Amino acid sequence: RKGEVMIEGIDYSATAYWDSPTVDTLRAQGLKFVGRYAVNDKSPSGRGIRPDEYQKFVEAGIDVFLYWQTTTQWMLD
């Protein structure tokens, strides 16, 4: 529609792994934001964004939006 601005990003629920897109890859693809979880589990198999991961996005000019979810039931309530 006229006057609309399309902004594309990516959302992934797992902590960034070796095969996750790098900040440079995201920028090269023109992505402007990422969605990540703000939860306590930041282990390699966890969902939580680590501080260093967040900082890399911010320094690259990629916006970060955060989810907070504790359990499936919490979301259903």
Buried (B, 14 or more C-beta within 10 A) or exposed (E): EEEEEEEEBBEBEEBBEEEEBEBEEBBEEEBBBBBBBBBEEBEEEBBBBBEEBBEBBEEEEBEBEEBEEEEEEEEEE
